[in-house]
Amino acid sequence: MFKIMIVEDDAKIRNIVKDTLSKWQYEVVETERFEQVLDDFKRADPHLVLLDINLPVFDGFYWCQQIRSISKVPIIFLSSRNQNMDIIMAINMGGDDFVQKPFDLDILLAKINALLRRNYTYQDNEDSKRLVYRDIILYLSNSTFEYKGKKTELTRNEFIILQLLMRNVGEIVSREDLMQALWNDEQFVDDNTLTVNVNRLRRKITDLGLNDFIVTRKGLGYIVE
């Protein structure tokens, strides 16, 4: 049974989400100690976190960073904010998805199911598996990217994007295919969210000394040439 942690200060929303998830056989953990979210996270060890942005003491962005410092667990932001900058910040802080309030519970469930399915499917790779292209190595067991002896860790989204591109070297991978691989129900995802993830991945690769590894084909998608 998957365990989901809810970090939401609105008791009404928290209870509705909890009841819905429980009906779908998820184990639900709540926290009302909003000054000790990381401690509760460590204690619960959930498979996924639903995280509100507007919280007492510290906001959701802060707690996302704290969780990301010790875990790659999927995080879905829940917020009444609807500006592009809020979505960009949520992704840049390490969030995997963003659901705007008020939200449809069926959409939230679809996003949760997709994240759990894809995140924990990718963790099933054998330790020995890797993708190699010239001096580049992508380790499938721990989401690590290596170039000429230098390594960097990738987030879940960065890992999925890079794996799909490296499995299709020399071929254009469309934005639609990438969004489908990342979120499954791409019709509910802002197109800008993919761009943010790709740009963040590019920066990590560039920091290792590899420039122009991921090439944009305008109107078509991305390619590793």
ZAVEXVO-927235 format. One record per residue: x, y, z of N, C-alpha, C in turn; residue in three letters. Coordinates in pm, whole numbers, m for minus. Layout:
N
SITE    neast   nnorth      nup   caeast   canorth     caup    ceast   cnorth      cup   rest
SITE        X        Y        Z        X         Y        Z        X        Y        Z    ALA
...
//
This chain:
225
SITE    neast   nnorth      nup   caeast   canorth     caup    ceast   cnorth      cup   rest
SITE       84     m120        0        0         0        0       87      125        0    MET
SITE       57      217      m92      132       342      m97       88      435       16    PHE
SITE      186      505       71      159       599      179      175      742      128    LYS
SITE       73      825      152       73       964      105       65     1058      224    ILE
SITE      153     1155      225      155      1254      333       89     1383      284    MET
SITE       m4     1436      363      m73      1560      329      m23     1671      421    ILE
SITE       28     1778      359       71      1896      436      m18     2012      391    VAL
SITE     m128     2030      461     m232      2125      423     m294     2181      551    GLU
SITE     m295     2316      567     m345      2375      690     m495     2397      690    ASP
SITE     m560     2384      575     m706      2394      569     m765     2258      603    ASP
SITE     m823     2248      723     m872      2119      771     m980     2060      681    ALA
SITE    m1064     2144      624    m1171      2095      538    m1114     2027      413    LYS
SITE    m1020     2095      348     m957      2037      229     m881     1911      266    ILE
SITE     m809     1918      377     m728      1803      421     m815     1680      443    ARG
SITE     m929     1700      507    m1017      1586      538    m1082     1530      411    ASN
SITE    m1120     1618      318    m1181      1570      193    m1080     1487      115    ILE
SITE     m958     1537      104     m854      1464       31     m822     1332      102    VAL
SITE     m813     1337      233     m783      1216      310     m890     1110      289    LYS
SITE    m1016     1150      297    m1126      1053      280    m1124      992      140    ASP
SITE    m1098     1076       40    m1094      1026      m98     m981      927     m118    THR
SITE     m862      961      m68     m747       873      m84     m766      742       m7    LEU
SITE     m827      752      109     m851       631      189     m946      535      116    SER
SITE    m1045      591       48    m1138       507      m28    m1068      432     m140    LYS
SITE     m959      489     m189     m880       425     m295     m766      342     m238    TRP
SITE     m776      311     m111     m682       219      m45     m541      275      m27    GLN
SITE     m529      408      m24     m401       468        9     m392      487      161    TYR
SITE     m274      468      215     m251       502      356     m219      650      362    GLU
SITE     m290      723      445     m275       869      450     m216      912      584    VAL
SITE     m116      999      576      m53      1056      695      m71     1207      689    VAL
SITE     m121     1265      797     m140      1410      804      m38     1472      899    GLU
SITE      m13     1600      880       65      1673      977       m4     1805     1008    THR
SITE       m9     1838     1134      m60      1968     1176       49     2044     1251    GLU
SITE      167     1985     1254      282      2051     1319      362     2121     1208    ARG
SITE      314     2238     1170      368      2304     1052      505     2367     1074    PHE
SITE      554     2361     1195      691      2404     1221      786     2285     1221    GLU
SITE      731     2163     1206      814      2043     1212      778     1945     1098    GLN
SITE      752     2000      982      711      1917      869      817     1815      832    VAL
SITE      943     1857      831     1050      1764      793     1062     1648      892    LEU
SITE     1045     1675     1020     1049      1568     1120      937     1468     1096    ASP
SITE      817     1519     1067      704      1430     1040      726     1352      911    ASP
SITE      789     1416      814      820      1346      688      915     1230      714    PHE
SITE     1020     1254      790     1117      1148      820     1050     1033      894    LYS
SITE      961     1068      984      894       966     1064      797      884      978    ARG
SITE      725      951      889      624       882      807      686      805      691    ALA
SITE      794      859      633      860       798      517      758      766      407    ASP
SITE      687      868      356      579       845      258      634      819      118    PRO
SITE      545      769       30      581       748     m109      555      874     m193    HIS
SITE      471      964     m141      436      1087     m214      388     1191     m114    LEU
SITE      413     1319     m144      373      1429      m56      282     1525     m132    VAL
SITE      168     1560      m71       81      1667     m119      111     1789      m33    LEU
SITE      160     1895      m93      216      2006      m17      152     2140      m56    LEU
SITE       86     2202       41       28      2334       19      142     2437       18    ASP
SITE      122     2548      m52      224      2654      m54      207     2747       65    ILE
SITE       84     2794       87       59      2889      196       39     2813      327    ASN
SITE      144     2809      408      142      2737      535      187     2828      648    LEU
SITE      145     2798      770      195      2875      884      345     2854      903    PRO
SITE      411     2946      962      554      2942      997      641     2952      870    VAL
SITE      657     2842      796      732      2841      671      640     2796      558    PHE
SITE      663     2850      437      575      2812      327      617     2679      264    ASP
SITE      534     2633      169      559      2504      106      689     2499       28    GLY
SITE      730     2613      m30      856      2616     m103      973     2578      m11    PHE
SITE      969     2633      111     1075      2604      208     1077     2454      241    TYR
SITE      960     2398      269      955      2258      309      989     2166      193    TRP
SITE      958     2208       71      997      2129      m45     1149     2119      m54    CYS
SITE     1217     2232      m33     1363      2230      m35     1419     2141       75    GLN
SITE     1357     2147      191     1404      2065      303     1389     1916      271    GLN
SITE     1274     1880      215     1250      1739      179     1345     1697       68    ILE
SITE     1366     1784      m31     1454      1751     m142     1599     1731      m98    ARG
SITE     1637     1789       14     1775      1774       62     1803     1632      110    SER
SITE     1696     1555      136     1716      1419      187     1641     1313      108    ILE
SITE     1556     1353       13     1471      1254      m54     1430     1299     m194    SER
SITE     1406     1202     m282     1355      1228     m416     1207     1190     m427    LYS
SITE     1140     1176     m315     1000      1138     m314      917     1235     m400    VAL
SITE      820     1187     m477      736      1278     m558      661     1379     m470    PRO
SITE      657     1503     m516      588      1610     m443      491     1680     m538    ILE
SITE      365     1688     m498      265      1762     m573      225     1885     m491    ILE
SITE      243     2002     m549      201      2125     m481       51     2146     m499    PHE
SITE      m14     2188     m392     m155      2227     m396     m162     2374     m359    LEU
SITE     m225     2455     m443     m225      2598     m413     m336     2671     m484    SER
SITE     m385     2777     m421     m484      2864     m484     m414     2967     m574    SER
SITE     m281     2972     m566     m207      3063     m652     m214     3012     m796    ARG
SITE     m220     3107     m891     m236      3064    m1030     m145     3139    m1126    ASN
SITE      m44     3208    m1073       49      3279    m1159      157     3185    m1211    GLN
SITE      203     3210    m1333      308      3126    m1390      431     3120    m1301    ASN
SITE      464     3233    m1236      582      3236    m1153      571     3139    m1035    MET
SITE      450     3123     m982      431      3028     m872      455     2885     m920    ASP
SITE      407     2854    m1040      428      2720    m1095      576     2698    m1123    ILE
SITE      642     2799    m1179      785      2788    m1208      865     2769    m1080    ILE
SITE      832     2846     m976      901      2831     m848      880     2692     m790    MET
SITE      757     2642     m800      727      2509     m745      812     2403     m813    ALA
SITE      827     2412     m946      908      2315    m1019     1056     2333     m988    ILE
SITE     1101     2458     m985     1242      2485     m957     1284     2443     m817    ASN
SITE     1191     2447     m725     1222      2405     m588     1226     2253     m576    MET
SITE     1186     2182     m681     1192      2036     m677     1058     1967     m682    GLY
SITE      950     2044     m700      818      1983     m710      803     1907     m841    GLY
SITE      719     1805     m841      695      1724     m960      569     1765    m1035    ASP
SITE      476     1829     m965      352      1869    m1031      287     1979     m947    ASP
SITE      185     2044    m1005      119      2158     m943      m30     2148     m971    PHE
SITE     m111     2149     m866     m256      2142     m880     m316     2267     m817    VAL
SITE     m393     2340     m897     m451      2465     m848     m583     2441     m777    GLN
SITE     m603     2507     m665     m729      2503     m593     m825     2606     m654    LYS
SITE     m955     2578     m654    m1016      2450     m616     m993     2346     m726    PRO
SITE     m969     2222     m686     m934      2121     m785    m1037     2009     m788    PHE
SITE    m1039     1940     m900    m1124      1823     m917    m1052     1704     m856    ASP
SITE    m1117     1632     m768    m1053      1518     m701    m1011     1409     m799    LEU
SITE    m1087     1393     m906    m1051      1293    m1007     m919     1329    m1075    ASP
SITE     m899     1458    m1100     m774      1502    m1162     m658     1481    m1065    ILE
SITE     m679     1517     m938     m575      1496     m838     m538     1348     m828    LEU
SITE     m637     1262     m827     m611      1118     m820     m533     1069     m942    LEU
SITE     m569     1121    m1059     m498      1082    m1181     m352     1121    m1174    ALA
SITE     m325     1239    m1123     m187      1285    m1112     m111     1202    m1008    LYS
SITE     m175     1172     m897     m111      1089     m794      m78      950     m849    ILE
SITE     m176      889     m915     m155       755     m971      m42      754    m1073    ASN
SITE      m39      857    m1159       65       863    m1262      203      879    m1201    ALA
SITE      215      966    m1100      344       988    m1036      394      862     m965    LEU
SITE      305      798     m892      344       676     m820      385      567     m918    LEU
SITE      306      551    m1022      335       445    m1120      469      469    m1187    ARG
SITE      492      591    m1231      615       617    m1304      736      626    m1212    ARG
SITE      720      685    m1096      834       700    m1007      883      565     m957    ASN
SITE      793      480     m916      836       354     m857      859      246     m961    TYR
SITE      810      265    m1082      850       176    m1191      996      200    m1227    THR
SITE     1035      326    m1233     1172       356    m1269     1270      313    m1161    TYR
SITE     1227      297    m1038     1317       253     m933     1344      103     m939    GLN
SITE     1272       31    m1025     1289      m113    m1032     1405     m157    m1120    ASP
SITE     1480      m62    m1179     1591       m99    m1266     1701     m169    m1187    ASN
SITE     1768     m265    m1249     1879      m332    m1185     1996     m236    m1174    GLU
SITE     2079     m256    m1068     2190      m165    m1043     2287     m158    m1159    ASP
SITE     2299     m263    m1235     2399      m269    m1341     2356     m194    m1467    SER
SITE     2232     m157    m1479     2183       m98    m1603     2226       47    m1616    LYS
SITE     2263       82    m1738     2301       220    m1767     2290      243    m1917    ARG
SITE     2278      370    m1955     2278       410    m2095     2409      481    m2122    LEU
SITE     2479      442    m2227     2610       499    m2259     2607      556    m2400    VAL
SITE     2654      679    m2415     2666       744    m2547     2792      828    m2546    TYR
SITE     2893      782    m2621     3024       847    m2624     3081      851    m2481    ARG
SITE     3110      972    m2428     3167       982    m2293     3058     1005    m2188    ASP
SITE     2934      980    m2226     2820      1012    m2139     2758      884    m2085    ILE
SITE     2730      882    m1955     2667       765    m1892     2549      811    m1808    ILE
SITE     2435      747    m1830     2317       770    m1746     2291      642    m1668    LEU
SITE     2306      649    m1536     2285       533    m1451     2136      523    m1415    TYR
SITE     2074      413    m1455     1931       398    m1436     1893      359    m1293    LEU
SITE     1988      310    m1217     1956       263    m1082     1946      375     m981    SER
SITE     2020      486    m1005     2021       592     m904     2004      732     m963    ASN
SITE     1957      742    m1089     1928       871    m1153     2049      964    m1152    SER
SITE     2165      908    m1185     2288       986    m1188     2341      997    m1331    THR
SITE     2391     1115    m1366     2444      1142    m1498     2593     1169    m1486    PHE
SITE     2672     1106    m1572     2818      1121    m1566     2875     1162    m1701    GLU
SITE     2969     1257    m1698     3039      1298    m1819     3187     1318    m1786    TYR
SITE     3272     1234    m1848     3417      1239    m1828     3454     1240    m1680    LYS
SITE     3392     1150    m1605     3425      1134    m1464     3354     1227    m1368    GLY
SITE     3284     1328    m1420     3209      1420    m1336     3063     1375    m1330    LYS
SITE     3005     1376    m1210     2869      1326    m1193     2776     1433    m1135    LYS
SITE     2649     1417    m1167     2546      1501    m1106     2420     1417    m1085    THR
SITE     2348     1445     m979     2223      1375     m953     2108     1446    m1023    GLU
SITE     2013     1367    m1071     1898      1421    m1142     1771     1402    m1061    LEU
SITE     1678     1495    m1075     1547      1477    m1016     1471     1373    m1098    THR
SITE     1357     1331    m1049     1276      1233    m1122     1244     1281    m1262    ARG
SITE     1197     1406    m1275     1159      1457    m1405     1278     1469    m1499    ASN
SITE     1391     1519    m1448     1512      1531    m1529     1557     1395    m1578    GLU
SITE     1550     1295    m1490     1591      1159    m1525     1506     1101    m1636    PHE
SITE     1374     1118    m1626     1284      1063    m1727     1307     1132    m1862    ILE
SITE     1324     1265    m1860     1350      1338    m1985     1478     1288    m2051    ILE
SITE     1586     1281    m1972     1715      1243    m2029     1714     1098    m2076    LEU
SITE     1648     1011    m2001     1644       870    m2042     1572      855    m2177    GLN
SITE     1460      926    m2192     1385       916    m2316     1466      970    m2434    LEU
SITE     1539     1080    m2412     1620      1137    m2519     1737     1045    m2555    LEU
SITE     1800      985    m2454     1916       900    m2480     1876      765    m2539    MET
SITE     1754      723    m2517     1706       600    m2580     1669      625    m2727    ARG
SITE     1664      753    m2764     1626       789    m2901     1728      884    m2962    ASN
SITE     1857      855    m2941     1963       940    m2995     1949      953    m3146    VAL
SITE     1958     1078    m3194     1946      1102    m3337     1804     1119    m3386    GLY
SITE     1707     1103    m3296     1566      1118    m3332     1502     1227    m3247    GLU
SITE     1412     1301    m3307     1341      1406    m3234     1236     1342    m3143    ILE
SITE     1237     1382    m3017     1134      1341    m2922     1040     1459    m2904    VAL
SITE      915     1442    m2935      820      1554    m2931      791     1596    m2787    SER
SITE      748     1720    m2772      709      1770    m2640      592     1689    m2585    ARG
SITE      502     1648    m2675      386      1568    m2633      430     1435    m2574    GLU
SITE      529     1369    m2636      579      1242    m2584      647     1259    m2449    ASP
SITE      721     1368    m2434      788      1394    m2307      685     1421    m2196    LEU
SITE      584     1500    m2227      482      1530    m2128      403     1405    m2090    MET
SITE      379     1319    m2188      309      1194    m2160      392     1106    m2068    GLN
SITE      524     1101    m2092      613      1019    m2009      623     1074    m1868    ALA
SITE      616     1206    m1856      631      1268    m1725      503     1266    m1642    LEU
SITE      391     1298    m1706      269      1321    m1630      150     1237    m1673    TRP
SITE      160     1170    m1786       55      1080    m1832      m70     1155    m1877    ASN
SITE     m120     1246    m1792     m240      1324    m1826     m199     1466    m1861    ASP
SITE     m120     1482    m1971      m57      1608    m2004     m155     1722    m2031    GLU
SITE     m282     1691    m2056     m376      1798    m2085     m398     1889    m1964    GLN
SITE     m358     1844    m1846     m376      1924    m1726     m248     1995    m1683    PHE
SITE     m142     1985    m1765      m13      2042    m1729       16     2163    m1817    VAL
SITE       58     2272    m1756       97      2391    m1829      218     2357    m1915    ASP
SITE      214     2393    m2044      323      2362    m2136      455     2419    m2089    ASP
SITE      451     2529    m2016      573      2593    m1967      644     2506    m1864    ASN
SITE      571     2418    m1798      630      2331    m1696      736     2240    m1757    THR
SITE      713     2188    m1876      813      2105    m1943      937     2186    m1975    LEU
SITE      918     2307    m2025     1032      2393    m2058     1120     2418    m1936    THR
SITE     1057     2441    m1822     1132      2464    m1699     1217     2342    m1664    VAL
SITE     1159     2223    m1676     1233      2100    m1645     1349     2078    m1741    ASN
SITE     1328     2100    m1871     1433      2082    m1970     1547     2181    m1947    VAL
SITE     1514     2307    m1919     1616      2409    m1896     1698     2378    m1772    ASN
SITE     1632     2327    m1669     1703      2291    m1546     1799     2174    m1572    ARG
SITE     1755     2077    m1652     1840      1965    m1690     1960     2012    m1772    LEU
SITE     1935     2102    m1866     2044      2156    m1949     2151     2223    m1863    ARG
SITE     2108     2299    m1763     2205      2368    m1678     2295     2268    m1605    ARG
SITE     2236     2160    m1557     2315      2059    m1487     2417     1995    m1580    LYS
SITE     2375     1966    m1704     2465      1905    m1801     2576     2002    m1840    ILE
SITE     2539     2129    m1859     2638      2230    m1894     2740     2248    m1782    THR
SITE     2695     2240    m1658     2787      2254    m1543     2892     2144    m1540    ASP
SITE     2865     2032    m1607     2964      1924    m1616     3061     1945    m1731    LEU
SITE     3038     2049    m1811     3128      2079    m1922     3080     2033    m2057    GLY
SITE     2954     1990    m2064     2898      1942    m2190     2794     2041    m2241    LEU
SITE     2827     2112    m2348     2739      2216    m2401     2655     2164    m2518    ASN
SITE     2535     2219    m2530     2446      2190    m2644     2419     2040    m2662    ASP
SITE     2408     1968    m2551     2379      1824    m2559     2235     1800    m2600    PHE
SITE     2144     1877    m2543     2002      1868    m2579     1970     1984    m2672    ILE
SITE     1932     1953    m2794     1906      2055    m2896     1755     2070    m2916    VAL
SITE     1710     2194    m2920     1568      2221    m2946     1543     2226    m3097    THR
SITE     1442     2154    m3141     1395      2165    m3278     1261     2236    m3272    ARG
SITE     1263     2364    m3305     1147      2450    m3287     1023     2392    m3354    LYS
SITE      917     2385    m3276      790      2336    m3326      781     2184    m3332    GLY
SITE      891     2115    m3302      893      1970    m3310      923     1901    m3176    LEU
SITE     1028     1948    m3107     1062      1885    m2979     1210     1898    m2950    GLY
SITE     1272     1792    m2896     1411      1795    m2857     1484     1673    m2913    TYR
SITE     1617     1687    m2927     1696      1578    m2983     1837     1578    m2924    ILE
SITE     1891     1459    m2902     2032      1441    m2872     2096     1392    m3002    VAL
SITE     2181     1477    m3061     2234      1447    m3194     2360     1361    m3185    GLU
//
